[in-house]
């Protein structure tokens, strides 16, 4: 881990296990004067050690690290040091990973194929206390939002009981409905959520926070 300390500008920690990527990000930050890179960490341990011992304003955090993942690191940092902003910068463009990163406290999400100007804009936006998504991620999240699944109150009640592990007869008793009615509701839920079985149904419910 490289370390340089100074009292000027916003203090930025870059966390990436690829030296060339880390150096490129350092150059973007330095050239734009959007902040000052006070350290470059190549592992999760180095990252956590640094935020625990030094003043830092923003962490530019990769998700894939040799000894951990950015999802867990982000949650750890934002829970212990809420004053530190986390801006994910990664190659992962899957909705579930983006959503999880934001749910774990990240203030922004940028893909590594973003232009330097977008990286600078992201840093500036996050440091102001706002949320930033690069253009590609923003489009993806809006598309998913448009595809948001809406359940009826009865379907939501049923889904909660399924996720709690109740059988169809038990659910029927709790909801004062016939078993065949519950069977029909369950089939409709599987179809509506495009789930091939109950295990997948529960997984989707948790990931999309439907209950």
FENCOR-V974048 format. One record per helix or strand of 2 or more residues. SS is the DSSP state (A for helix, B for strand). FROM is the first residue (numbers start at 0). LEN is the number of residues. If there is no record, write none. Layout:
BEGIN
ss->[SS:SS]
from->[FROM:FROM]
len->[LEN:LEN]
END
This chain:
BEGIN
ss->[B:B:A:B:A:B:B:B:A:B:A:B:A:B:A:A:A:A:A]
from->[1:10:18:35:43:57:63:67:69:84:94:107:115:131:134:152:167:178:197]
len->[2:5:14:6:10:4:2:2:11:6:9:4:12:2:12:11:8:14:10]
END
